[in-house]
Every structure is written in structure tokens, then in C-alpha cells.
Amino acid sequence: MSTFTIIAIVLLIGAIGATLGFRRGSALRAEGGRKPHSRPVYHASYVFTWGVIPALLVLSVWLIASPILNELNVRGDFPEGAVAEANLTDDLAYGIVESIGSGLRALPESERETVTAETPIAEAVPLFRQYGVPVASASADWMIPLAIERNAFQDISRWAMTLVVIALAAIGTFHGYRGIRTRLRARNKVESVVNSMLVIASSIAILTTVGIVISLVSESADFFARVDPWTFFFGTVWEPRFAAAGSGGAEGQFGLIPLLAGTLYIGFVAMLVAVPIGLFAAIYMAEYASNRVRSVAKPLLEVLAGIPTIVYGFFALVTVGPFFRDLSAQISGLLTGDYSAFIQAQSVLTAGFVMGIMLIPFVSSLSDDIITSVPGSLRDGSLGLGATRSETIKKVVLPAALPGIVSALLLTASRAIGETMIVVLAAGVAANLTINPFEAMTTITVKIVQQLTGDLEFTSPQTLVAFALGITLFVITLCLNVYALYIVRKYKEQYE
């Protein structure tokens, strides 16, 4: 039985129990002159909580623990020395066993029975290939019995989980239904459960952040144990050559400066494009546009935020980059007679311009909300003293909204710093250090992807450097976000 089906049955049992609980709660009468403590809807929620939450918790734990136990069981049955003889690691050997087990499940029932623990892998391979099941070249005869054992464990675990979870849902529902009394504080119990769920939900973001930081710090510490931090943070050459086998993997130069410069440079160009256009659009929609125009223009402008970044990258690669290149060639021809382009198709200008277009809805939407939140009494007072609308906007509204607008721009800058796909297609992957916006540069995020592309293990500086780059980018964006929150809080204290 699938997990979705089990969840559906648990919810159905809980719904039935909630219906019965509501009816029983409605039928309660006053005892000893005291009315029922809670309304029938809380009695229904009480029964539903007992029927669903314990069962789903057990289901979640089972789904996590069962594969781990199955893997430990299979690994413990590996023949002694067989993994080493095949030049495999334990992880790779278990992966092959897992793929064989999945292949057995993909076979028809009649064909599956022909593959037993004694079947040689040479006889099973043609059968697998007949039904389109890929088989690793390192597969061995001893892996088939382990794959069958793994599948049997899965089947037993699945049926046991189904029975336990459904039985627990039924028992919990019955317990909750039997517990309904006149003085049952069902509302308090239900609200405590809801409060616990809210605490868990709010803790997920914190725990996720902590997990990200721990993973970055641990791997970065391994990198800095192999590479001098000074050469990383202040180096001007990025050339992380992958070392040859047996050479220790210490070759290459890991200078952060070219990547950091490219990240900040492209982000700066993007902000030069996005800030004026987005801010002027926000001022128009907040202060000048009619309700009819605003209801049409604002959604159309925010459509830009929903376009995938890879589409912006294609737009830069196919349209914007060649346009700037051809335009520069025409300008060069008119001025010097030499029609060679001085703007590369992949350049800082191309990436920054297209990224700025992508950021326009972020700037305009955030700034629009901040401008419209300025108290109307400030506008009325300025207009009442004889100021024009434009003077009111320049002298009153924008100064009042300035802290909020600055925080919005900082949040937008964080979004620009973390962009990857546009940079890959519009600025290239060359780690150059230049101040010429017409040449190619790259960013930290692009190199993180490049260093982790392929089937790699985190055993050399060439792969571990991605985590050092990641924690550097994390610190930069964290500082921007913290400063933006500081400005927002100061703005609220001043104008609320």
C-alpha cells in the first residue's frame, strides 16, 4: 500500500471520528448545573487530533528509519573481501544492490520468480535488459541474494507499517471519542496542539539555517586546513586545476578576489538598471496612476518576477549580448573606420543589464508598498500648505519612505548577488579581474556550480572550495539582510 493511500485512510478515520465526536459533543447536557466546557467543534477537533497526529508521527518515523535499517542489514551481509576485490566502496556496492532490487521490481511477476538467490548475474542481465532495466558493469553474483533480501525487508516493513499506522489511527480515534465528557477541556487541549504545531513550523526555518551553516562551516574548515585562508581571501588568481591521481590534489590557485569583484560588479550594474526604473514605476503607481491603470500595470510589471531566470539567460545570450556587440561595432566603425566590436557578447554589461530587468519588479513592488504606507496626513499637510504634488513627493513622501526604500534596495541587492543562470549565459565563466564592463567576468555562484559539477567526492581542495565560496556568499547576503532589517525597524519606530 502506498504512503499516499495510508495517509488518506488515516485522514478518513480521523474525519469519521471527528464527525462522531461532533455529534457526541452536541448531545452533551449540563451536569450538576455546569455547562459543557467546550463547544462541539472542539470535541470534533480533539477526536481528530488523537486519530491523526500520533499515526502520522509514527508513519514519518517509520519512513525515515526503515531504509536506514534495511541498508545496515544489507551492508552487514556483504561477503568479506568481496567489495574490495571488485574495487568498490561500500556506498557504491550498496547502490548497485539497490539498483538490482529496483530492477527486480520492474520485472513482470512471472519473470521475477525466475530470478532466485542462486541465479548468476550473467543470466539475470539479459532479462533485465529485455525490460529496459540498466545493470551496472560491476554487478556480481553475490549481489542478487542481497537485492532479494532487501526487497523482502521492504515488503515486510511496508505491510507492518500499514497495519501499525492504521491500527494506531483507529485506536487513537476511539480513545478520543471515549474521552468526550461534559467537563473535558477539549478547547485547551486542541489549542495546545495547534500551538505546538506552530512552534514546530516556526522552528523549521531556524533549524534549516543552522543545518546550512553547520554543513558550510564543517566543509569550509576542511578546505582551510588544506589551503591558506590568506591566499584564498586575498588571492587575485583563480585557477583551481584538478590534480592528477596520486599527486595529493594540492595544485591550483584559489584567489577569491576575481570572483568577488565580478559578483559585486555585475550586481552593481544590475542595480543601476533596476533602481531608477523600478523606483520611478513605484512612484507613478503609488502617486499618479488611477486605480484602473494601477490594477492593470502593477500585475503586468510583476509578471517579470515570475519568469524563470534561465529564460532571462537565453534572452541575454540570443538578443541582448549580440545587440550590444553589433552596436559597439557600428559605433567603432563610425568613429574610427574599424568595425571591430569593443563590447563582447558575454560581458558584465550584458549580464548586469538583463539582471537589472529581472530585478525591476522587486524594486517597484517593495517600493510601492513602502510609499503607499506613508501616512496620508503627511501628504494632506503638505498640499494644504500650498505645495504641488511633485513637491510633496520630493520633499515629504520620499524622505518619509527613504529608510524603507533603502532596505528594499538592500534586499534586492541580495537577490542580485545570488543569481547564477543569467551570469552563466550572459557573462561567461572566465574569472577575470578587470574594471572594463565590456569584458567578461564571472561570479561566486557560477564557480560554486562549476566546482561541484560531475560525480565528485569532497576529498580535494578543488571540490571543497565550493563550500568556502558558499559561506563567503552566505556572510555577504546575511550582512545585507541584517542591515536591511535594522533600517526597517528604525523606520517603524520613527513613523508608527
C-alpha positions as CSV (number, residue, x, y, z in Angstrom):
1,M,0.0,0.0,0.0
2,S,1.4,3.4,-1.0
3,T,2.2,6.1,1.5
4,F,-0.4,8.4,0.0
5,T,-3.1,5.7,0.4
6,I,-2.1,5.2,4.1
7,I,-2.3,8.9,4.7
8,A,-5.7,9.0,3.0
9,I,-7.0,6.2,5.2
10,V,-5.7,7.8,8.3
11,L,-7.4,11.1,7.4
12,L,-10.6,9.3,6.6
13,I,-10.6,7.6,10.0
14,G,-9.9,10.9,11.6
15,A,-12.7,12.6,9.7
16,I,-15.2,9.8,10.7
17,G,-14.1,10.2,14.3
18,A,-14.4,14.0,14.1
19,T,-18.0,13.6,12.8
20,L,-18.9,11.2,15.6
21,G,-17.2,13.5,18.2
22,F,-19.1,16.5,17.0
23,R,-22.4,14.6,17.3
24,R,-21.5,13.4,20.8
25,G,-20.3,16.9,21.8
26,S,-23.6,18.3,20.6
27,A,-25.6,15.7,22.7
28,L,-23.8,16.6,25.9
29,R,-26.0,18.1,28.6
30,A,-25.3,20.1,31.7
31,E,-24.2,18.0,34.7
32,G,-24.6,19.4,38.2
33,G,-25.6,22.8,36.8
34,R,-22.4,23.1,34.8
35,K,-22.5,23.5,31.0
36,P,-20.0,21.7,28.8
37,H,-16.6,23.3,28.9
38,S,-16.0,23.3,25.1
39,R,-18.2,23.6,22.0
40,P,-18.8,20.6,19.8
41,V,-16.3,21.7,17.2
42,Y,-13.5,21.4,19.7
43,H,-14.7,17.9,20.6
44,A,-14.5,17.0,17.0
45,S,-11.0,18.5,16.7
46,Y,-10.0,16.7,19.8
47,V,-11.0,13.3,18.4
48,F,-9.4,14.2,15.0
49,T,-6.1,15.1,16.7
50,W,-6.0,11.8,18.6
51,G,-6.7,9.8,15.5
52,V,-4.4,11.5,13.0
53,I,-1.3,13.1,14.7
54,P,0.1,10.0,16.5
55,A,-0.5,7.9,13.4
56,L,1.3,10.4,11.1
57,L,4.2,10.8,13.5
58,V,4.7,7.0,13.6
59,L,4.4,6.9,9.8
60,S,7.1,9.7,9.4
61,V,9.5,8.0,11.8
62,W,8.9,4.6,10.1
63,L,9.6,6.0,6.6
64,I,12.9,7.5,7.9
65,A,14.1,4.6,10.0
66,S,13.1,1.7,7.7
67,P,15.5,2.5,4.8
68,I,18.3,3.1,7.2
69,L,17.8,-0.3,9.0
70,N,17.5,-2.0,5.6
71,E,20.7,-0.5,4.4
72,L,22.6,-1.5,7.6
73,N,21.2,-5.0,7.3
74,V,22.3,-5.4,3.7
75,R,25.8,-3.9,4.4
76,G,26.2,-6.3,7.3
77,D,25.7,-9.2,4.9
78,F,28.3,-8.2,2.4
79,P,30.7,-11.1,1.8
80,E,34.0,-10.5,3.5
81,G,36.5,-9.1,1.0
82,A,34.1,-9.1,-2.0
83,V,33.7,-5.3,-2.1
84,A,37.5,-4.8,-2.1
85,E,38.0,-7.4,-4.7
86,A,35.6,-5.6,-7.0
87,N,37.4,-2.3,-6.4
88,L,34.2,-0.8,-5.0
89,T,33.4,1.3,-2.0
90,D,30.6,0.2,0.4
91,D,28.4,3.0,-0.8
92,L,28.8,2.1,-4.4
93,A,28.3,-1.6,-3.7
94,Y,25.1,-0.9,-1.9
95,G,24.0,1.4,-4.7
96,I,24.4,-1.5,-7.2
97,V,22.4,-3.8,-4.9
98,E,19.7,-1.2,-4.6
99,S,19.5,-0.8,-8.4
100,I,19.3,-4.6,-8.8
101,G,16.5,-4.7,-6.3
102,S,14.6,-1.9,-8.1
103,G,15.2,-3.8,-11.4
104,L,13.6,-6.9,-9.9
105,R,10.5,-4.9,-9.0
106,A,10.3,-3.6,-12.6
107,L,10.1,-7.1,-14.0
108,P,6.7,-8.8,-14.6
109,E,5.6,-11.1,-11.8
110,S,6.2,-14.2,-14.0
111,E,9.7,-13.2,-14.9
112,R,10.6,-12.0,-11.4
113,E,10.1,-15.5,-10.0
114,T,12.7,-16.9,-12.3
115,V,15.4,-14.8,-10.6
116,T,16.4,-16.5,-7.3
117,A,19.2,-16.2,-4.9
118,E,21.1,-18.9,-6.8
119,T,20.7,-17.2,-10.2
120,P,24.1,-16.0,-11.7
121,I,24.2,-12.3,-12.6
122,A,25.2,-13.3,-16.2
123,E,21.8,-15.0,-16.6
124,A,19.9,-12.1,-15.0
125,V,21.5,-9.3,-17.0
126,P,19.8,-10.3,-20.4
127,L,16.5,-10.5,-18.6
128,F,17.0,-7.0,-17.1
129,R,18.0,-5.5,-20.4
130,Q,15.0,-7.1,-22.1
131,Y,12.7,-5.0,-20.0
132,G,14.9,-1.8,-20.1
133,V,16.4,-2.2,-16.7
134,P,20.0,-0.8,-16.5
135,V,22.6,-3.0,-14.8
136,A,26.0,-1.8,-13.6
137,S,29.0,-3.4,-15.1
138,A,30.4,-4.1,-11.6
139,S,27.4,-6.3,-10.6
140,A,28.4,-9.6,-9.1
141,D,26.6,-12.9,-8.3
142,W,26.6,-12.2,-4.5
143,M,24.5,-9.0,-5.1
144,I,21.4,-10.8,-6.3
145,P,20.6,-12.6,-2.9
146,L,21.2,-9.3,-1.1
147,A,18.9,-7.5,-3.5
148,I,16.2,-10.1,-2.9
149,E,16.8,-9.8,0.8
150,R,16.5,-6.0,0.6
151,N,13.2,-6.2,-1.3
152,A,11.8,-8.8,1.2
153,F,12.7,-6.5,4.1
154,Q,11.0,-3.6,2.2
155,D,7.8,-5.6,1.7
156,I,7.6,-6.8,5.3
157,S,8.3,-3.3,6.6
158,R,5.7,-1.8,4.3
159,W,2.9,-4.2,5.4
160,A,3.9,-3.8,9.1
161,M,3.9,0.0,8.8
162,T,0.5,-0.1,7.1
163,L,-1.1,-2.2,9.8
164,V,0.5,-0.3,12.7
165,V,-0.4,3.1,11.4
166,I,-4.0,2.3,10.5
167,A,-4.5,0.5,13.9
168,L,-2.9,3.4,15.7
169,A,-5.3,5.8,13.9
170,A,-8.3,3.6,14.9
171,I,-7.2,3.3,18.5
172,G,-6.5,7.0,18.8
173,T,-9.8,7.9,17.3
174,F,-11.6,5.5,19.7
175,H,-9.7,6.9,22.7
176,G,-10.5,10.5,21.7
177,Y,-14.2,9.6,21.2
178,R,-14.4,7.8,24.6
179,G,-12.8,10.8,26.3
180,I,-15.5,13.3,25.5
181,R,-17.1,14.4,28.7
182,T,-19.0,17.4,29.9
183,R,-16.0,18.9,31.7
184,L,-13.4,17.8,29.1
185,R,-11.3,20.8,28.4
186,A,-11.2,20.0,24.7
187,R,-10.6,23.5,23.6
188,N,-7.5,23.9,25.8
189,K,-6.0,20.6,24.6
190,V,-6.7,21.3,20.9
191,E,-5.2,24.8,21.2
192,S,-2.1,23.4,22.9
193,V,-1.6,21.0,20.0
194,V,-2.1,23.8,17.5
195,N,0.4,25.9,19.4
196,S,2.9,23.1,19.3
197,M,2.5,22.7,15.6
198,L,3.0,26.5,15.1
199,V,6.2,26.3,17.2
200,I,7.5,23.3,15.1
201,A,6.6,25.2,11.8
202,S,8.5,28.3,13.0
203,S,11.4,26.2,14.1
204,I,11.9,24.6,10.7
205,A,13.4,27.8,9.2
206,I,15.7,28.2,12.2
207,L,16.8,24.6,12.1
208,T,17.3,24.8,8.3
209,T,19.5,27.8,8.7
210,V,21.5,26.1,11.4
211,G,21.9,23.0,9.3
212,I,23.1,25.1,6.3
213,V,25.6,26.9,8.4
214,I,26.9,23.7,10.0
215,S,27.4,22.0,6.7
216,L,29.2,25.0,5.2
217,V,31.4,25.6,8.2
218,S,32.5,21.9,8.6
219,E,33.4,21.5,4.9
220,S,35.0,25.0,4.8
221,A,37.1,24.2,7.8
222,D,38.4,21.1,5.9
223,F,39.2,23.4,2.9
224,F,41.1,26.0,5.0
225,A,43.1,23.2,6.7
226,R,44.5,22.4,3.2
227,V,44.6,26.0,1.7
228,D,45.9,29.1,3.5
229,P,43.0,31.4,4.2
230,W,45.1,34.5,3.3
231,T,45.7,33.2,-0.2
232,F,42.0,32.4,-0.6
233,F,40.6,35.7,0.6
234,F,43.3,38.0,-0.9
235,G,44.4,36.0,-3.9
236,T,44.0,37.6,-7.3
237,V,44.2,34.4,-9.4
238,W,41.5,31.8,-9.7
239,E,42.8,28.6,-11.3
240,P,41.7,25.5,-9.3
241,R,43.3,22.9,-11.5
242,F,42.2,19.4,-10.7
243,A,45.3,17.4,-9.7
244,A,46.4,14.2,-11.3
245,A,45.8,10.9,-9.5
246,G,48.2,10.4,-6.6
247,S,49.5,14.0,-6.6
248,G,47.7,15.0,-3.4
249,G,45.3,17.4,-5.1
250,A,47.1,20.5,-3.8
251,E,47.7,22.2,-7.2
252,G,45.8,25.3,-8.3
253,Q,45.3,28.8,-7.1
254,F,42.2,29.7,-5.2
255,G,42.0,33.5,-5.3
256,L,38.6,34.9,-4.2
257,I,39.2,38.5,-5.4
258,P,38.3,37.9,-9.1
259,L,35.0,36.1,-8.2
260,L,34.1,38.7,-5.5
261,A,34.8,41.5,-7.9
262,G,32.7,40.0,-10.6
263,T,29.9,39.3,-8.2
264,L,29.8,42.9,-6.9
265,Y,30.4,44.5,-10.3
266,I,27.6,42.6,-12.1
267,G,25.3,43.3,-9.1
268,F,26.2,47.0,-9.2
269,V,25.4,47.3,-12.9
270,A,22.1,45.4,-12.3
271,M,21.2,47.8,-9.6
272,L,22.0,50.8,-11.8
273,V,19.4,49.5,-14.3
274,A,16.8,48.2,-11.8
275,V,16.7,51.0,-9.2
276,P,15.8,54.1,-11.4
277,I,13.2,52.2,-13.5
278,G,11.7,50.3,-10.5
279,L,11.6,53.4,-8.2
280,F,10.1,55.6,-10.9
281,A,7.5,52.9,-11.7
282,A,6.7,52.7,-8.0
283,I,6.3,56.5,-7.6
284,Y,4.0,56.6,-10.6
285,M,1.8,53.7,-9.5
286,A,1.6,55.0,-5.9
287,E,1.1,58.7,-6.5
288,Y,0.0,59.3,-10.1
289,A,-1.8,56.3,-11.6
290,S,-5.5,55.9,-11.3
291,N,-7.0,52.8,-9.7
292,R,-7.8,51.4,-13.1
293,V,-4.3,51.9,-14.5
294,R,-2.8,50.6,-11.3
295,S,-4.9,47.4,-11.4
296,V,-3.6,46.6,-14.9
297,A,0.0,48.0,-14.8
298,K,1.1,46.5,-11.4
299,P,0.3,42.9,-12.3
300,L,1.8,43.2,-15.7
301,L,5.0,44.6,-14.2
302,E,5.2,41.8,-11.6
303,V,4.9,39.2,-14.3
304,L,8.6,39.8,-14.8
305,A,9.2,38.3,-11.4
306,G,7.6,35.0,-12.4
307,I,9.8,34.4,-15.5
308,P,12.4,31.7,-14.9
309,T,16.0,33.1,-14.7
310,I,17.1,30.6,-17.4
311,V,14.7,32.4,-19.8
312,Y,16.4,35.7,-19.0
313,G,19.7,34.0,-19.7
314,F,18.5,32.9,-23.1
315,F,17.3,36.4,-23.8
316,A,20.7,37.8,-22.9
317,L,22.6,35.2,-24.9
318,V,20.5,35.4,-28.1
319,T,19.3,39.1,-28.1
320,V,20.9,41.5,-25.7
321,G,24.5,40.3,-26.0
322,P,24.6,40.3,-29.8
323,F,22.8,43.6,-29.8
324,F,25.4,45.3,-27.7
325,R,28.2,43.7,-29.7
326,D,26.8,44.8,-33.1
327,L,26.0,48.3,-31.7
328,S,29.6,48.7,-30.5
329,A,30.9,47.6,-33.9
330,Q,28.8,50.2,-35.6
331,I,29.9,52.9,-33.2
332,S,33.5,51.9,-33.6
333,G,33.2,51.9,-37.4
334,L,31.7,55.4,-37.4
335,L,34.4,56.8,-35.1
336,T,37.5,55.0,-36.3
337,G,36.6,53.2,-39.5
338,D,37.4,49.9,-37.8
339,Y,34.2,47.8,-37.3
340,S,35.6,45.6,-34.6
341,A,33.3,45.4,-31.6
342,F,34.6,46.7,-28.3
343,I,31.7,45.1,-26.3
344,Q,31.8,41.3,-26.0
345,A,28.6,39.4,-26.4
346,Q,29.3,37.9,-22.9
347,S,30.2,40.8,-20.7
348,V,29.5,42.5,-17.4
349,L,27.2,45.0,-19.2
350,T,25.1,42.2,-20.8
351,A,24.6,40.3,-17.6
352,G,24.0,43.4,-15.5
353,F,21.5,44.8,-17.9
354,V,19.4,41.7,-18.2
355,M,19.7,41.0,-14.4
356,G,18.5,44.6,-13.8
357,I,15.4,43.9,-15.9
358,M,14.7,40.9,-13.8
359,L,15.0,42.9,-10.6
360,I,12.7,45.7,-11.7
361,P,9.5,44.1,-10.2
362,F,11.3,43.5,-6.9
363,V,12.3,47.2,-6.6
364,S,8.9,48.5,-7.8
365,S,6.7,46.2,-5.7
366,L,8.6,46.7,-2.5
367,S,9.0,50.5,-3.0
368,D,5.3,50.8,-4.0
369,D,4.2,49.1,-0.8
370,I,6.5,51.4,1.3
371,I,5.4,54.6,-0.4
372,T,1.7,53.8,0.0
373,S,2.3,53.1,3.7
374,V,3.4,56.7,4.3
375,P,0.6,58.3,6.4
376,G,-1.9,60.3,4.3
377,S,-1.8,63.1,6.9
378,L,1.8,64.0,5.7
379,R,0.5,64.4,2.1
380,D,-2.6,66.4,3.2
381,G,-0.5,68.7,5.4
382,S,2.0,69.4,2.5
383,L,-0.8,70.0,0.0
384,G,-2.7,72.2,2.5
385,L,0.4,74.4,2.8
386,G,0.3,75.1,-0.9
387,A,2.9,72.5,-2.2
388,T,2.3,70.9,-5.5
389,R,2.0,67.1,-5.9
390,S,5.6,66.8,-7.2
391,E,6.9,68.9,-4.4
392,T,5.0,66.8,-1.9
393,I,6.5,63.7,-3.3
394,K,10.1,65.0,-3.4
395,K,10.1,66.9,-0.1
396,V,7.7,64.8,2.1
397,V,6.8,61.4,0.8
398,L,10.2,60.1,-0.4
399,P,12.1,61.4,2.7
400,A,9.5,59.7,4.9
401,A,9.7,56.4,2.9
402,L,13.5,56.6,2.4
403,P,14.5,54.1,5.1
404,G,12.1,51.5,3.9
405,I,13.2,52.1,0.3
406,V,16.8,51.7,1.2
407,S,16.0,48.4,3.0
408,A,14.1,47.2,-0.1
409,L,17.1,48.0,-2.3
410,L,19.4,46.1,0.0
411,L,17.1,43.1,-0.2
412,T,17.1,43.4,-4.0
413,A,20.9,43.6,-4.0
414,S,21.0,40.3,-2.0
415,R,18.8,38.8,-4.8
416,A,21.3,40.0,-7.4
417,I,24.3,38.7,-5.7
418,G,22.8,35.2,-5.6
419,E,21.9,35.0,-9.2
420,T,23.5,32.2,-11.3
421,M,21.9,31.3,-14.6
422,I,21.9,34.8,-16.1
423,V,25.6,35.1,-15.3
424,V,26.5,31.8,-16.8
425,L,24.9,32.6,-20.2
426,A,25.4,36.4,-20.3
427,A,28.8,36.9,-18.6
428,G,30.6,33.6,-19.1
429,V,32.7,31.6,-16.7
430,A,36.0,33.3,-17.1
431,A,37.4,34.5,-13.7
432,N,38.8,37.8,-15.0
433,L,39.8,40.8,-12.8
434,T,39.0,43.9,-14.8
435,I,37.2,47.3,-14.4
436,N,36.1,47.2,-18.1
437,P,32.3,46.5,-18.1
438,F,32.5,45.5,-21.7
439,E,34.6,42.3,-20.9
440,A,33.6,39.0,-19.5
441,M,33.7,38.3,-15.7
442,T,32.0,35.7,-13.5
443,T,30.6,35.4,-10.0
444,I,30.9,33.3,-6.9
445,T,27.7,31.3,-7.6
446,V,28.8,30.3,-11.1
447,K,32.1,28.8,-9.7
448,I,30.2,27.0,-6.9
449,V,28.2,25.2,-9.6
450,Q,31.2,24.6,-11.8
451,Q,33.3,23.1,-8.9
452,L,30.5,20.7,-7.9
453,T,29.5,19.6,-11.4
454,G,30.0,15.9,-12.1
455,D,30.4,12.8,-10.0
456,L,32.9,14.2,-7.4
457,E,33.8,13.4,-3.8
458,F,34.7,16.0,-1.2
459,T,38.3,14.9,-0.8
460,S,40.3,17.7,-2.6
461,P,40.5,21.5,-2.4
462,Q,39.1,21.7,-5.9
463,T,35.7,20.5,-4.6
464,L,35.9,21.8,-1.0
465,V,36.5,25.3,-2.3
466,A,32.8,25.4,-3.3
467,F,31.9,25.4,0.4
468,A,34.3,28.2,1.2
469,L,32.8,30.2,-1.6
470,G,29.3,29.3,-0.3
471,I,30.0,30.5,3.2
472,T,31.5,33.7,1.9
473,L,28.4,34.4,-0.2
474,F,26.3,33.5,2.8
475,V,28.0,36.0,5.0
476,I,27.7,38.8,2.4
477,T,24.0,38.3,1.9
478,L,23.4,37.8,5.7
479,C,25.1,41.2,6.4
480,L,22.9,42.9,3.7
481,N,19.7,41.3,5.1
482,V,20.6,42.2,8.7
483,Y,21.3,45.8,7.8
484,A,18.0,46.0,5.9
485,L,16.1,44.6,8.9
486,Y,17.9,47.2,11.1
487,I,16.7,50.0,8.8
488,V,13.2,48.7,8.7
489,R,13.0,48.6,12.5
490,K,14.3,52.1,12.7
491,Y,11.8,53.2,10.2
492,K,8.9,51.6,12.1
493,E,10.0,53.2,15.4
494,Q,10.1,56.6,13.7
495,Y,6.8,56.7,11.8
496,E,4.4,54.4,13.6
